[in-house]
Amino acid sequence: MCNLSGYVEEKGIEKGIQKGREEGENALGKLMDILLSKGDVANAKLAATDEKARKELYRKYGIIEKP
């Protein structure tokens, strides 16, 4: 029984990780679309390389609300 619960837990963790990746990719895609449609290449480059700046831009454009 422990093996089954461990397997189920592992699969749940894998699904959670995959969902997080997909959400992150979607958020970055939305941000890049916004920035590039505005011609804001400087912030697009910054968002691609600077996590803190990227999170600030997510909040600025309402892509994420969390800190």
PQR file of N, CA, C, O and H, with PARSE charges and radii, in Angstrom:
ATOM      1  N   MET A   1       0.831  -1.186   0.000 -0.4000 1.5000
ATOM      2  CA  MET A   1       0.000   0.000   0.000 -0.0000 2.0000
ATOM      3  C   MET A   1       0.873   1.247   0.000  0.5500 1.7000
ATOM      4  O   MET A   1       0.533   2.230  -0.657 -0.5500 1.4000
ATOM      5  N   CYS A   2       1.980   1.230   0.714 -0.4000 1.5000
ATOM      6  CA  CYS A   2       2.866   2.394   0.761 -0.0000 2.0000
ATOM      7  C   CYS A   2       3.431   2.703  -0.617  0.5500 1.7000
ATOM      8  O   CYS A   2       3.606   3.869  -0.973 -0.5500 1.4000
ATOM      9  H   CYS A   2       2.256   0.431   1.248  0.4000 1.0000
ATOM     10  N   ASN A   3       3.716   1.664  -1.392 -0.4000 1.5000
ATOM     11  CA  ASN A   3       4.256   1.887  -2.726 -0.0000 2.0000
ATOM     12  C   ASN A   3       3.249   2.594  -3.606  0.5500 1.7000
ATOM     13  O   ASN A   3       3.625   3.471  -4.383 -0.5500 1.4000
ATOM     14  H   ASN A   3       3.574   0.717  -1.103  0.4000 1.0000
ATOM     15  N   LEU A   4       1.986   2.240  -3.508 -0.4000 1.5000
ATOM     16  CA  LEU A   4       0.950   2.882  -4.310 -0.0000 2.0000
ATOM     17  C   LEU A   4       0.784   4.339  -3.919  0.5500 1.7000
ATOM     18  O   LEU A   4       0.672   5.209  -4.783 -0.5500 1.4000
ATOM     19  H   LEU A   4       1.680   1.527  -2.877  0.4000 1.0000
ATOM     20  N   SER A   5       0.768   4.610  -2.618 -0.4000 1.5000
ATOM     21  CA  SER A   5       0.611   6.004  -2.185 -0.0000 2.0000
ATOM     22  C   SER A   5       1.826   6.836  -2.580  0.5500 1.7000
ATOM     23  O   SER A   5       1.689   8.010  -2.925 -0.5500 1.4000
ATOM     24  H   SER A   5       0.859   3.904  -1.916  0.4000 1.0000
ATOM     25  N   GLY A   6       3.001   6.245  -2.532 -0.4000 1.5000
ATOM     26  CA  GLY A   6       4.213   6.946  -2.967 -0.0000 2.0000
ATOM     27  C   GLY A   6       4.171   7.251  -4.444  0.5500 1.7000
ATOM     28  O   GLY A   6       4.576   8.331  -4.875 -0.5500 1.4000
ATOM     29  H   GLY A   6       3.113   5.292  -2.252  0.4000 1.0000
ATOM     30  N   TYR A   7       3.679   6.296  -5.228 -0.4000 1.5000
ATOM     31  CA  TYR A   7       3.552   6.485  -6.673 -0.0000 2.0000
ATOM     32  C   TYR A   7       2.560   7.599  -6.985  0.5500 1.7000
ATOM     33  O   TYR A   7       2.823   8.459  -7.826 -0.5500 1.4000
ATOM     34  H   TYR A   7       3.350   5.419  -4.878  0.4000 1.0000
ATOM     35  N   VAL A   8       1.427   7.577  -6.307 -0.4000 1.5000
ATOM     36  CA  VAL A   8       0.398   8.595  -6.517 -0.0000 2.0000
ATOM     37  C   VAL A   8       0.944   9.975  -6.139  0.5500 1.7000
ATOM     38  O   VAL A   8       0.722  10.957  -6.847 -0.5500 1.4000
ATOM     39  H   VAL A   8       1.213   6.878  -5.624  0.4000 1.0000
ATOM     40  N   GLU A   9       1.648  10.033  -5.031 -0.4000 1.5000
ATOM     41  CA  GLU A   9       2.227  11.308  -4.593 -0.0000 2.0000
ATOM     42  C   GLU A   9       3.242  11.807  -5.624  0.5500 1.7000
ATOM     43  O   GLU A   9       3.244  12.987  -5.974 -0.5500 1.4000
ATOM     44  H   GLU A   9       1.828   9.235  -4.455  0.4000 1.0000
ATOM     45  N   GLU A  10       4.090  10.922  -6.101 -0.4000 1.5000
ATOM     46  CA  GLU A  10       5.101  11.300  -7.099 -0.0000 2.0000
ATOM     47  C   GLU A  10       4.445  11.823  -8.371  0.5500 1.7000
ATOM     48  O   GLU A  10       4.881  12.830  -8.927 -0.5500 1.4000
ATOM     49  H   GLU A  10       4.089   9.964  -5.816  0.4000 1.0000
ATOM     50  N   LYS A  11       3.407  11.149  -8.828 -0.4000 1.5000
ATOM     51  CA  LYS A  11       2.698  11.591 -10.041 -0.0000 2.0000
ATOM     52  C   LYS A  11       2.040  12.950  -9.816  0.5500 1.7000
ATOM     53  O   LYS A  11       2.020  13.788 -10.717 -0.5500 1.4000
ATOM     54  H   LYS A  11       3.052  10.330  -8.376  0.4000 1.0000
ATOM     55  N   GLY A  12       1.508  13.168  -8.627 -0.4000 1.5000
ATOM     56  CA  GLY A  12       0.899  14.455  -8.304 -0.0000 2.0000
ATOM     57  C   GLY A  12       1.932  15.571  -8.322  0.5500 1.7000
ATOM     58  O   GLY A  12       1.668  16.669  -8.811 -0.5500 1.4000
ATOM     59  H   GLY A  12       1.524  12.487  -7.895  0.4000 1.0000
ATOM     60  N   ILE A  13       3.100  15.279  -7.789 -0.4000 1.5000
ATOM     61  CA  ILE A  13       4.185  16.271  -7.790 -0.0000 2.0000
ATOM     62  C   ILE A  13       4.608  16.568  -9.219  0.5500 1.7000
ATOM     63  O   ILE A  13       4.802  17.730  -9.576 -0.5500 1.4000
ATOM     64  H   ILE A  13       3.315  14.386  -7.392  0.4000 1.0000
ATOM     65  N   GLU A  14       4.755  15.538 -10.041 -0.4000 1.5000
ATOM     66  CA  GLU A  14       5.138  15.730 -11.442 -0.0000 2.0000
ATOM     67  C   GLU A  14       4.112  16.594 -12.177  0.5500 1.7000
ATOM     68  O   GLU A  14       4.478  17.487 -12.941 -0.5500 1.4000
ATOM     69  H   GLU A  14       4.598  14.594  -9.751  0.4000 1.0000
ATOM     70  N   LYS A  15       2.832  16.325 -11.944 -0.4000 1.5000
ATOM     71  CA  LYS A  15       1.781  17.129 -12.584 -0.0000 2.0000
ATOM     72  C   LYS A  15       1.837  18.571 -12.115  0.5500 1.7000
ATOM     73  O   LYS A  15       1.637  19.489 -12.910 -0.5500 1.4000
ATOM     74  H   LYS A  15       2.535  15.599 -11.323  0.4000 1.0000
ATOM     75  N   GLY A  16       2.107  18.779 -10.836 -0.4000 1.5000
ATOM     76  CA  GLY A  16       2.216  20.132 -10.292 -0.0000 2.0000
ATOM     77  C   GLY A  16       3.378  20.895 -10.900  0.5500 1.7000
ATOM     78  O   GLY A  16       3.259  22.077 -11.223 -0.5500 1.4000
ATOM     79  H   GLY A  16       2.269  18.033 -10.190  0.4000 1.0000
ATOM     80  N   ILE A  17       4.496  20.214 -11.052 -0.4000 1.5000
ATOM     81  CA  ILE A  17       5.670  20.839 -11.669 -0.0000 2.0000
ATOM     82  C   ILE A  17       5.364  21.202 -13.115  0.5500 1.7000
ATOM     83  O   ILE A  17       5.684  22.304 -13.561 -0.5500 1.4000
ATOM     84  H   ILE A  17       4.593  19.254 -10.789  0.4000 1.0000
ATOM     85  N   GLN A  18       4.750  20.288 -13.844 -0.4000 1.5000
ATOM     86  CA  GLN A  18       4.403  20.542 -15.244 -0.0000 2.0000
ATOM     87  C   GLN A  18       3.437  21.717 -15.356  0.5500 1.7000
ATOM     88  O   GLN A  18       3.597  22.567 -16.232 -0.5500 1.4000
ATOM     89  H   GLN A  18       4.490  19.393 -13.481  0.4000 1.0000
ATOM     90  N   LYS A  19       2.438  21.774 -14.480 -0.4000 1.5000
ATOM     91  CA  LYS A  19       1.472  22.874 -14.505 -0.0000 2.0000
ATOM     92  C   LYS A  19       2.169  24.200 -14.228  0.5500 1.7000
ATOM     93  O   LYS A  19       1.876  25.205 -14.876 -0.5500 1.4000
ATOM     94  H   LYS A  19       2.308  21.084 -13.769  0.4000 1.0000
ATOM     95  N   GLY A  20       3.084  24.205 -13.274 -0.4000 1.5000
ATOM     96  CA  GLY A  20       3.841  25.415 -12.961 -0.0000 2.0000
ATOM     97  C   GLY A  20       4.674  25.888 -14.136  0.5500 1.7000
ATOM     98  O   GLY A  20       4.754  27.087 -14.402 -0.5500 1.4000
ATOM     99  H   GLY A  20       3.321  23.389 -12.748  0.4000 1.0000
ATOM    100  N   ARG A  21       5.292  24.956 -14.840 -0.4000 1.5000
ATOM    101  CA  ARG A  21       6.077  25.316 -16.031 -0.0000 2.0000
ATOM    102  C   ARG A  21       5.185  25.936 -17.098  0.5500 1.7000
ATOM    103  O   ARG A  21       5.524  26.960 -17.691 -0.5500 1.4000
ATOM    104  H   ARG A  21       5.228  23.982 -14.625  0.4000 1.0000
ATOM    105  N   GLU A  22       4.042  25.303 -17.334 -0.4000 1.5000
ATOM    106  CA  GLU A  22       3.122  25.806 -18.343 -0.0000 2.0000
ATOM    107  C   GLU A  22       2.625  27.208 -17.986  0.5500 1.7000
ATOM    108  O   GLU A  22       2.548  28.083 -18.849 -0.5500 1.4000
ATOM    109  H   GLU A  22       3.767  24.471 -16.852  0.4000 1.0000
ATOM    110  N   GLU A  23       2.292  27.416 -16.725 -0.4000 1.5000
ATOM    111  CA  GLU A  23       1.829  28.738 -16.284 -0.0000 2.0000
ATOM    112  C   GLU A  23       2.935  29.772 -16.448  0.5500 1.7000
ATOM    113  O   GLU A  23       2.674  30.901 -16.864 -0.5500 1.4000
ATOM    114  H   GLU A  23       2.354  26.706 -16.024  0.4000 1.0000
ATOM    115  N   GLY A  24       4.165  29.393 -16.122 -0.4000 1.5000
ATOM    116  CA  GLY A  24       5.297  30.298 -16.272 -0.0000 2.0000
ATOM    117  C   GLY A  24       5.550  30.658 -17.727  0.5500 1.7000
ATOM    118  O   GLY A  24       5.805  31.818 -18.052 -0.5500 1.4000
ATOM    119  H   GLY A  24       4.377  28.476 -15.784  0.4000 1.0000
ATOM    120  N   GLU A  25       5.478  29.663 -18.596 -0.4000 1.5000
ATOM    121  CA  GLU A  25       5.670  29.914 -20.024 -0.0000 2.0000
ATOM    122  C   GLU A  25       4.563  30.813 -20.568  0.5500 1.7000
ATOM    123  O   GLU A  25       4.825  31.716 -21.363 -0.5500 1.4000
ATOM    124  H   GLU A  25       5.271  28.721 -18.332  0.4000 1.0000
ATOM    125  N   ASN A  26       3.343  30.566 -20.144 -0.4000 1.5000
ATOM    126  CA  ASN A  26       2.224  31.391 -20.597 -0.0000 2.0000
ATOM    127  C   ASN A  26       2.377  32.830 -20.125  0.5500 1.7000
ATOM    128  O   ASN A  26       2.125  33.766 -20.885 -0.5500 1.4000
ATOM    129  H   ASN A  26       3.131  29.832 -19.498  0.4000 1.0000
ATOM    130  N   ALA A  27       2.790  33.009 -18.874 -0.4000 1.5000
ATOM    131  CA  ALA A  27       2.978  34.353 -18.332 -0.0000 2.0000
ATOM    132  C   ALA A  27       4.079  35.088 -19.101  0.5500 1.7000
ATOM    133  O   ALA A  27       3.915  36.254 -19.460 -0.5500 1.4000
ATOM    134  H   ALA A  27       2.995  32.248 -18.257  0.4000 1.0000
ATOM    135  N   LEU A  28       5.182  34.416 -19.348 -0.4000 1.5000
ATOM    136  CA  LEU A  28       6.275  35.042 -20.080 -0.0000 2.0000
ATOM    137  C   LEU A  28       5.852  35.362 -21.513  0.5500 1.7000
ATOM    138  O   LEU A  28       6.197  36.417 -22.045 -0.5500 1.4000
ATOM    139  H   LEU A  28       5.315  33.468 -19.057  0.4000 1.0000
ATOM    140  N   GLY A  29       5.108  34.455 -22.132 -0.4000 1.5000
ATOM    141  CA  GLY A  29       4.616  34.705 -23.481 -0.0000 2.0000
ATOM    142  C   GLY A  29       3.714  35.931 -23.533  0.5500 1.7000
ATOM    143  O   GLY A  29       3.830  36.753 -24.442 -0.5500 1.4000
ATOM    144  H   GLY A  29       4.827  33.598 -21.700  0.4000 1.0000
ATOM    145  N   LYS A  30       2.819  36.056 -22.561 -0.4000 1.5000
ATOM    146  CA  LYS A  30       1.933  37.224 -22.502 -0.0000 2.0000
ATOM    147  C   LYS A  30       2.738  38.501 -22.322  0.5500 1.7000
ATOM    148  O   LYS A  30       2.488  39.505 -22.989 -0.5500 1.4000
ATOM    149  H   LYS A  30       2.725  35.389 -21.822  0.4000 1.0000
ATOM    150  N   LEU A  31       3.706  38.453 -21.414 -0.4000 1.5000
ATOM    151  CA  LEU A  31       4.532  39.631 -21.167 -0.0000 2.0000
ATOM    152  C   LEU A  31       5.299  40.027 -22.424  0.5500 1.7000
ATOM    153  O   LEU A  31       5.325  41.203 -22.787 -0.5500 1.4000
ATOM    154  H   LEU A  31       3.910  37.638 -20.873  0.4000 1.0000
ATOM    155  N   MET A  32       5.916  39.070 -23.082 -0.4000 1.5000
ATOM    156  CA  MET A  32       6.669  39.371 -24.299 -0.0000 2.0000
ATOM    157  C   MET A  32       5.759  39.932 -25.383  0.5500 1.7000
ATOM    158  O   MET A  32       6.141  40.859 -26.098 -0.5500 1.4000
ATOM    159  H   MET A  32       5.895  38.115 -22.788  0.4000 1.0000
ATOM    160  N   ASP A  33       4.572  39.382 -25.507 -0.4000 1.5000
ATOM    161  CA  ASP A  33       3.621  39.876 -26.505 -0.0000 2.0000
ATOM    162  C   ASP A  33       3.285  41.346 -26.238  0.5500 1.7000
ATOM    163  O   ASP A  33       3.273  42.170 -27.153 -0.5500 1.4000
ATOM    164  H   ASP A  33       4.261  38.630 -24.926  0.4000 1.0000
ATOM    165  N   ILE A  34       3.014  41.654 -24.977 -0.4000 1.5000
ATOM    166  CA  ILE A  34       2.685  43.040 -24.601 -0.0000 2.0000
ATOM    167  C   ILE A  34       3.865  43.962 -24.897  0.5500 1.7000
ATOM    168  O   ILE A  34       3.714  44.989 -25.558 -0.5500 1.4000
ATOM    169  H   ILE A  34       3.023  40.984 -24.234  0.4000 1.0000
ATOM    170  N   LEU A  35       5.036  43.581 -24.401 -0.4000 1.5000
ATOM    171  CA  LEU A  35       6.199  44.451 -24.541 -0.0000 2.0000
ATOM    172  C   LEU A  35       6.589  44.646 -26.005  0.5500 1.7000
ATOM    173  O   LEU A  35       6.883  45.765 -26.426 -0.5500 1.4000
ATOM    174  H   LEU A  35       5.158  42.746 -23.864  0.4000 1.0000
ATOM    175  N   LEU A  36       6.591  43.577 -26.771 -0.4000 1.5000
ATOM    176  CA  LEU A  36       7.005  43.690 -28.169 -0.0000 2.0000
ATOM    177  C   LEU A  36       5.966  44.412 -29.016  0.5500 1.7000
ATOM    178  O   LEU A  36       6.318  45.096 -29.977 -0.5500 1.4000
ATOM    179  H   LEU A  36       6.352  42.668 -26.429  0.4000 1.0000
ATOM    180  N   SER A  37       4.689  44.266 -28.670 -0.4000 1.5000
ATOM    181  CA  SER A  37       3.661  44.993 -29.423 -0.0000 2.0000
ATOM    182  C   SER A  37       3.760  46.497 -29.144  0.5500 1.7000
ATOM    183  O   SER A  37       3.331  47.314 -29.958 -0.5500 1.4000
ATOM    184  H   SER A  37       4.403  43.710 -27.890  0.4000 1.0000
ATOM    185  N   LYS A  38       4.326  46.853 -27.995 -0.4000 1.5000
ATOM    186  CA  LYS A  38       4.543  48.264 -27.660 -0.0000 2.0000
ATOM    187  C   LYS A  38       5.892  48.755 -28.188  0.5500 1.7000
ATOM    188  O   LYS A  38       6.206  49.942 -28.095 -0.5500 1.4000
ATOM    189  H   LYS A  38       4.675  46.189 -27.333  0.4000 1.0000
ATOM    190  N   GLY A  39       6.674  47.852 -28.732 -0.4000 1.5000
ATOM    191  CA  GLY A  39       8.009  48.206 -29.201 -0.0000 2.0000
ATOM    192  C   GLY A  39       9.007  48.380 -28.077  0.5500 1.7000
ATOM    193  O   GLY A  39      10.054  49.001 -28.264 -0.5500 1.4000
ATOM    194  H   GLY A  39       6.419  46.888 -28.807  0.4000 1.0000
ATOM    195  N   ASP A  40       8.697  47.840 -26.916 -0.4000 1.5000
ATOM    196  CA  ASP A  40       9.539  47.997 -25.723 -0.0000 2.0000
ATOM    197  C   ASP A  40      10.566  46.858 -25.648  0.5500 1.7000
ATOM    198  O   ASP A  40      10.497  45.992 -24.776 -0.5500 1.4000
ATOM    199  H   ASP A  40       7.847  47.335 -26.763  0.4000 1.0000
ATOM    200  N   VAL A  41      11.496  46.886 -26.568 -0.4000 1.5000
ATOM    201  CA  VAL A  41      12.500  45.829 -26.666 -0.0000 2.0000
ATOM    202  C   VAL A  41      13.412  45.830 -25.438  0.5500 1.7000
ATOM    203  O   VAL A  41      13.836  44.770 -24.978 -0.5500 1.4000
ATOM    204  H   VAL A  41      11.552  47.589 -27.276  0.4000 1.0000
ATOM    205  N   ALA A  42      13.709  46.998 -24.916 -0.4000 1.5000
ATOM    206  CA  ALA A  42      14.597  47.084 -23.748 -0.0000 2.0000
ATOM    207  C   ALA A  42      14.013  46.310 -22.565  0.5500 1.7000
ATOM    208  O   ALA A  42      14.724  45.544 -21.914 -0.5500 1.4000
ATOM    209  H   ALA A  42      13.365  47.859 -25.290  0.4000 1.0000
ATOM    210  N   ASN A  43      12.721  46.507 -22.285 -0.4000 1.5000
ATOM    211  CA  ASN A  43      12.112  45.776 -21.163 -0.0000 2.0000
ATOM    212  C   ASN A  43      11.919  44.302 -21.499  0.5500 1.7000
ATOM    213  O   ASN A  43      11.943  43.461 -20.601 -0.5500 1.4000
ATOM    214  H   ASN A  43      12.143  47.130 -22.813  0.4000 1.0000
ATOM    215  N   ALA A  44      11.730  43.979 -22.759 -0.4000 1.5000
ATOM    216  CA  ALA A  44      11.632  42.571 -23.148 -0.0000 2.0000
ATOM    217  C   ALA A  44      12.958  41.868 -22.864  0.5500 1.7000
ATOM    218  O   ALA A  44      12.976  40.760 -22.329 -0.5500 1.4000
ATOM    219  H   ALA A  44      11.711  44.662 -23.489  0.4000 1.0000
ATOM    220  N   LYS A  45      14.062  42.515 -23.222 -0.4000 1.5000
ATOM    221  CA  LYS A  45      15.384  41.943 -22.938 -0.0000 2.0000
ATOM    222  C   LYS A  45      15.612  41.845 -21.433  0.5500 1.7000
ATOM    223  O   LYS A  45      16.136  40.846 -20.939 -0.5500 1.4000
ATOM    224  H   LYS A  45      14.048  43.416 -23.657  0.4000 1.0000
ATOM    225  N   LEU A  46      15.217  42.885 -20.714 -0.4000 1.5000
ATOM    226  CA  LEU A  46      15.377  42.887 -19.259 -0.0000 2.0000
ATOM    227  C   LEU A  46      14.560  41.759 -18.632  0.5500 1.7000
ATOM    228  O   LEU A  46      15.058  41.050 -17.757 -0.5500 1.4000
ATOM    229  H   LEU A  46      14.791  43.697 -21.116  0.4000 1.0000
ATOM    230  N   ALA A  47      13.322  41.587 -19.066 -0.4000 1.5000
ATOM    231  CA  ALA A  47      12.455  40.538 -18.528 -0.0000 2.0000
ATOM    232  C   ALA A  47      13.030  39.151 -18.799  0.5500 1.7000
ATOM    233  O   ALA A  47      12.855  38.229 -18.003 -0.5500 1.4000
ATOM    234  H   ALA A  47      12.917  42.163 -19.776  0.4000 1.0000
ATOM    235  N   ALA A  48      13.712  39.015 -19.922 -0.4000 1.5000
ATOM    236  CA  ALA A  48      14.285  37.718 -20.283 -0.0000 2.0000
ATOM    237  C   ALA A  48      15.471  37.340 -19.413  0.5500 1.7000
ATOM    238  O   ALA A  48      15.806  36.161 -19.292 -0.5500 1.4000
ATOM    239  H   ALA A  48      13.855  39.764 -20.569  0.4000 1.0000
ATOM    240  N   THR A  49      16.114  38.343 -18.800 -0.4000 1.5000
ATOM    241  CA  THR A  49      17.351  38.060 -18.074 -0.0000 2.0000
ATOM    242  C   THR A  49      17.321  38.399 -16.590  0.5500 1.7000
ATOM    243  O   THR A  49      18.190  37.948 -15.845 -0.5500 1.4000
ATOM    244  H   THR A  49      15.843  39.300 -18.898  0.4000 1.0000
ATOM    245  N   ASP A  50      16.348  39.176 -16.146 -0.4000 1.5000
ATOM    246  CA  ASP A  50      16.331  39.650 -14.769 -0.0000 2.0000
ATOM    247  C   ASP A  50      15.016  39.247 -14.095  0.5500 1.7000
ATOM    248  O   ASP A  50      13.960  39.804 -14.395 -0.5500 1.4000
ATOM    249  H   ASP A  50      15.642  39.542 -16.751  0.4000 1.0000
ATOM    250  N   GLU A  51      15.093  38.282 -13.190 -0.4000 1.5000
ATOM    251  CA  GLU A  51      13.886  37.741 -12.555 -0.0000 2.0000
ATOM    252  C   GLU A  51      13.107  38.808 -11.787  0.5500 1.7000
ATOM    253  O   GLU A  51      11.879  38.853 -11.858 -0.5500 1.4000
ATOM    254  H   GLU A  51      15.951  37.830 -12.947  0.4000 1.0000
ATOM    255  N   LYS A  52      13.808  39.653 -11.065 -0.4000 1.5000
ATOM    256  CA  LYS A  52      13.128  40.683 -10.284 -0.0000 2.0000
ATOM    257  C   LYS A  52      12.384  41.659 -11.204  0.5500 1.7000
ATOM    258  O   LYS A  52      11.228  41.999 -10.953 -0.5500 1.4000
ATOM    259  H   LYS A  52      14.805  39.617 -11.008  0.4000 1.0000
ATOM    260  N   ALA A  53      13.045  42.096 -12.252 -0.4000 1.5000
ATOM    261  CA  ALA A  53      12.412  43.013 -13.204 -0.0000 2.0000
ATOM    262  C   ALA A  53      11.225  42.335 -13.895  0.5500 1.7000
ATOM    263  O   ALA A  53      10.187  42.960 -14.115 -0.5500 1.4000
ATOM    264  H   ALA A  53      13.984  41.819 -12.456  0.4000 1.0000
ATOM    265  N   ARG A  54      11.386  41.065 -14.231 -0.4000 1.5000
ATOM    266  CA  ARG A  54      10.311  40.306 -14.883 -0.0000 2.0000
ATOM    267  C   ARG A  54       9.075  40.257 -13.995  0.5500 1.7000
ATOM    268  O   ARG A  54       7.960  40.471 -14.469 -0.5500 1.4000
ATOM    269  H   ARG A  54      12.229  40.558 -14.052  0.4000 1.0000
ATOM    270  N   LYS A  55       9.268  39.977 -12.714 -0.4000 1.5000
ATOM    271  CA  LYS A  55       8.138  39.917 -11.783 -0.0000 2.0000
ATOM    272  C   LYS A  55       7.467  41.276 -11.641  0.5500 1.7000
ATOM    273  O   LYS A  55       6.243  41.361 -11.553 -0.5500 1.4000
ATOM    274  H   LYS A  55      10.175  39.803 -12.329  0.4000 1.0000
ATOM    275  N   GLU A  56       8.264  42.333 -11.618 -0.4000 1.5000
ATOM    276  CA  GLU A  56       7.690  43.682 -11.551 -0.0000 2.0000
ATOM    277  C   GLU A  56       6.860  43.974 -12.801  0.5500 1.7000
ATOM    278  O   GLU A  56       5.790  44.576 -12.708 -0.5500 1.4000
ATOM    279  H   GLU A  56       9.259  42.264 -11.689  0.4000 1.0000
ATOM    280  N   LEU A  57       7.346  43.553 -13.961 -0.4000 1.5000
ATOM    281  CA  LEU A  57       6.604  43.768 -15.205 -0.0000 2.0000
ATOM    282  C   LEU A  57       5.335  42.914 -15.241  0.5500 1.7000
ATOM    283  O   LEU A  57       4.307  43.356 -15.755 -0.5500 1.4000
ATOM    284  H   LEU A  57       8.215  43.065 -14.036  0.4000 1.0000
ATOM    285  N   TYR A  58       5.400  41.702 -14.703 -0.4000 1.5000
ATOM    286  CA  TYR A  58       4.185  40.880 -14.604 -0.0000 2.0000
ATOM    287  C   TYR A  58       3.105  41.626 -13.829  0.5500 1.7000
ATOM    288  O   TYR A  58       1.949  41.683 -14.248 -0.5500 1.4000
ATOM    289  H   TYR A  58       6.235  41.343 -14.286  0.4000 1.0000
ATOM    290  N   ARG A  59       3.500  42.196 -12.690 -0.4000 1.5000
ATOM    291  CA  ARG A  59       2.531  42.933 -11.870 -0.0000 2.0000
ATOM    292  C   ARG A  59       2.046  44.193 -12.587  0.5500 1.7000
ATOM    293  O   ARG A  59       0.852  44.491 -12.580 -0.5500 1.4000
ATOM    294  H   ARG A  59       4.439  42.149 -12.349  0.4000 1.0000
ATOM    295  N   LYS A  60       2.954  44.918 -13.194 -0.4000 1.5000
ATOM    296  CA  LYS A  60       2.600  46.160 -13.891 -0.0000 2.0000
ATOM    297  C   LYS A  60       1.534  45.914 -14.944  0.5500 1.7000
ATOM    298  O   LYS A  60       0.614  46.718 -15.093 -0.5500 1.4000
ATOM    299  H   LYS A  60       3.924  44.675 -13.200  0.4000 1.0000
ATOM    300  N   TYR A  61       1.644  44.820 -15.670 -0.4000 1.5000
ATOM    301  CA  TYR A  61       0.711  44.530 -16.759 -0.0000 2.0000
ATOM    302  C   TYR A  61      -0.415  43.575 -16.345  0.5500 1.7000
ATOM    303  O   TYR A  61      -1.169  43.093 -17.190 -0.5500 1.4000
ATOM    304  H   TYR A  61       2.392  44.166 -15.548  0.4000 1.0000
ATOM    305  N   GLY A  62      -0.521  43.306 -15.044 -0.4000 1.5000
ATOM    306  CA  GLY A  62      -1.616  42.491 -14.536 -0.0000 2.0000
ATOM    307  C   GLY A  62      -1.572  41.026 -14.923  0.5500 1.7000
ATOM    308  O   GLY A  62      -2.603  40.355 -14.968 -0.5500 1.4000
ATOM    309  H   GLY A  62       0.091  43.697 -14.357  0.4000 1.0000
ATOM    310  N   ILE A  63      -0.385  40.536 -15.200 -0.4000 1.5000
ATOM    311  CA  ILE A  63      -0.245  39.130 -15.575 -0.0000 2.0000
ATOM    312  C   ILE A  63      -0.245  38.252 -14.336  0.5500 1.7000
ATOM    313  O   ILE A  63      -0.824  37.166 -14.335 -0.5500 1.4000
ATOM    314  H   ILE A  63       0.453  41.081 -15.163  0.4000 1.0000
ATOM    315  N   ILE A  64       0.405  38.724 -13.284 -0.4000 1.5000
ATOM    316  CA  ILE A  64       0.346  38.045 -11.984 -0.0000 2.0000
ATOM    317  C   ILE A  64       0.079  39.105 -10.919  0.5500 1.7000
ATOM    318  O   ILE A  64       0.428  40.273 -11.086 -0.5500 1.4000
ATOM    319  H   ILE A  64       0.875  39.607 -13.284  0.4000 1.0000
ATOM    320  N   GLU A  65      -0.531  38.689  -9.852 -0.4000 1.5000
ATOM    321  CA  GLU A  65      -0.825  39.600  -8.760 -0.0000 2.0000
ATOM    322  C   GLU A  65       0.002  39.293  -7.523  0.5500 1.7000
ATOM    323  O   GLU A  65       0.101  40.111  -6.608 -0.5500 1.4000
ATOM    324  H   GLU A  65      -0.815  37.740  -9.716  0.4000 1.0000
ATOM    325  N   LYS A  66       0.590  38.113  -7.504 -0.4000 1.5000
ATOM    326  CA  LYS A  66       1.368  37.691  -6.338 -0.0000 2.0000
ATOM    327  C   LYS A  66       2.695  38.434  -6.293  0.5500 1.7000
ATOM    328  O   LYS A  66       3.198  38.872  -7.328 -0.5500 1.4000
ATOM    329  H   LYS A  66       0.510  37.448  -8.247  0.4000 1.0000
ATOM    330  N   PRO A  67       3.262  38.578  -5.109 -0.5600 1.5000
ATOM    331  CA  PRO A  67       4.580  39.215  -4.979  0.2800 2.0000
ATOM    332  C   PRO A  67       5.680  38.382  -5.605  0.5500 1.7000
ATOM    333  O   PRO A  67       6.845  38.779  -5.579 -0.5500 1.4000
TER
END
